[in-house]
Structure formats: structure tokens, C-alpha cells
Amino acid sequence: MILMVCSLIAVVDGDSVKCDGQNIRLIGDGAPFKSGFDTPKTYRPKCQQELELGRAATTRTRELVRDAVGIEDTGKHDHYGRALGRLILKNGKTAGEVLIEEGYAKPWKPKSKIDWCR
């Protein structure tokens, strides 16, 4: 495991952070491009419910960042150029695991579409 050294981790939304300004897409326990987690969007949400759920997920991710030991770099990048990584918590879990367990996120697989507006 290669941990990124970040002097500042800033939360963008429930499943994205910045490590000293570098965009990181969190994938939880997933394998790059095969599995991971998704949270509701706060940027261009499809409905008010998605916006509210996204804000709650973002708030929870901010709390989890305070309990993090670092970001594990997978060495891969998504199609937006963001590094894919795992936010590792002091208890050994990933932020993705916790967000799914607590209902702030859902598991993600390629080509899956999650409707947060239902």
C-alpha cells in the first residue's frame, strides 16, 4: 500500500477529495474500473432529493477525513484525470465502506446508473 502524503485533504463531495490540490476520486474497497462506491451529486443534481442526500454524504465524508490516516494511491486515473484512491481510516476501514454501511453511498459497478431521485 502506497499512502499519499497530504498536508491538506479537502472534501469536494461525498466521493471526491483533493490532496494538496490534486483531485482524487475515492473508490473505497473497489478495484479501479471494476467496483467502488458512488454518492449523490451536489453539482448539477437531478432533483432536490439528490442535492440534499449529496450534501449529507459530503458532510459525512468531511467527518471521516478527520479520522483518516491517509489516501492509498491505486496508480490509476479516471476519464476526468482524477487519481483513484482509497481514504484509509484509523480503524483500517475505507471511507467507502463506512459511507455504504451508513447509507450515504451505494456500491458502484461499471455502467451502473444510480437514481437518487426515487
C-alpha positions, 0 to 999 in steps of 0.5 A: 500500500502506497499512502499519499502524503497530504498536508491538506485533504479537502472534501469536494463531495461525498466521493471526491477529495483533493490532496494538496490540490490534486483531485482524487476520486475515492473508490473505497474497497473497489478495484479501479474500473471494476467496483467502488462506491458512488454518492449523490451529486451536489453539482448539477443534481437531478432533483432536490432529493439528490442535492440534499442526500449529496450534501449529507454524504459530503458532510459525512465524508468531511467527518471521516477525513478527520479520522483518516490516516491517509489516501492509498494511491491505486496508480490509476486515473479516471476519464476526468484525470482524477487519481483513484484512491482509497481514504484509509481510516484509523480503524483500517476501514475505507471511507467507502465502506463506512459511507455504504454501511451508513447509507450515504453511498451505494456500491458502484459497478461499471455502467451502473446508473444510480437514481437518487431521485426515487 
